[in-house]
Amino acid sequence: MASTYLDAIMTEGTHGVGSLNGLKVRTLARGAVVSTADVDNFTIVELAGFNDDGEQLCKQLSDTKNKGYIIATPEQRYLNEDISHFYNAVGDHVRLVLQEEGYTRFETSTYSKNTGLTTIKQGNVAHFDATTKKYIVSDATSAHADYATAGNKYVVVADEDECAGNFNQPTIRLMCQ
């Protein structure tokens, strides 16, 4: 038998967190509405048409080769929730950030290390993987097999130590390439 209390305990603090590192990022005019499944902040989404009210729809990136938008919706805390409790549910109106090469920078906790990478450091490269819904960080000299054709590429500009303590989860800072 299911329990909402058990569900709450099992999902405690499991959502991705992050922050934008610029005052003047460009966003998709009027944002979008999440259409098919819940999406964590600071992951990548793609546009998915329009609803009956003419609002733009978005969904989690479906193919690593597609170019997308950073979903970065401001959290609204009502009960002093931890930042890792927030996510974008189906039907939520969200803010989508355009990815500008060499300009758009953000922190994210939704990442993993490529096989063989032991330490994340400045100068590493990353791409968003549509299957795992995470950024895969690689050494620039031996990037992940999907990196070359990925539609969303980044360079690591701050490692876990430099971003430590921001969200009670390890984060790294990425800059769009």
Buried (B, 14 or more C-beta within 10 A) or exposed (E): EEEEEEEEEEEEEEBBBBBBBEEEBEBBEEBBBBBEEEBBBBBBBBBBEEEEEEEBBBBBBBEBEBEBBBBBBEEEEEEEEBBBBBBBEEEBEBBBBEBEEEEBBBBBBBBEBBEEBEEBBEEBBBBBBBEEBBBBBBBEEEBBEBBEEBBBBBBBBBBBEBBEEBBEBBBBBBBBB
